[in-house]
Amino acid sequence: MAKVLYKPLGLAASILGGVLASALFARLWKLVAQEDEAPSATDADHTWKEVLIAAALQGAVFGFVKALVERSGAAGVRKATGTWPA
């Protein structure tokens, strides 16, 4: 039962988590780099160092938010059903 309940909840949470992670990364990048947008890998106006730092920070933020959202969803399902949705 917990798995059935968790599937649609997990999908919705993943979408919201992606939006949250994008917004969080954008704010962090503005704070850290004093730029409105992070450089893309093909941006010729930025150095390798800048591009790789932006990519590493973005990956860390998305990984953190993904773990936070998934763990929170699973904990919520366990609280509601008494079973961990593994």
Residue, then its C-alpha position, 0 to 999 in steps of 0.5 A: m500500500a505504501k508503494v502505491l501511495y508513494k508513486p504519485l506523491g513522489l512524482a509530484a514532489s520530484i517536479l516541485g523539487g526540480v523547480l525549487a532546486s532551479a530557484l535555489f541554484a539561481r539565487l546561490w549563483k547570484l550570491v556567489a558569482q555576482e552574475d544573473e545567470a550561471p555559464s553554460a558549458t558552451d559559453a565562450d565568455h567564461t573560463w573552464k574554471e567558472v563553468l566547472i564550478a557552476a556545474a559542480l554547484q548546480g549538481a550539489v544543489f540538485g542532489f541535495v534537493k532531490a534527497l531532501v524531497e525524496r526522504s521527506g516524501a518517504a517519511g510522510v508516507r511512513k507517517a500516514t501508513g506506518t510502512w516505509p515505501a521502499 
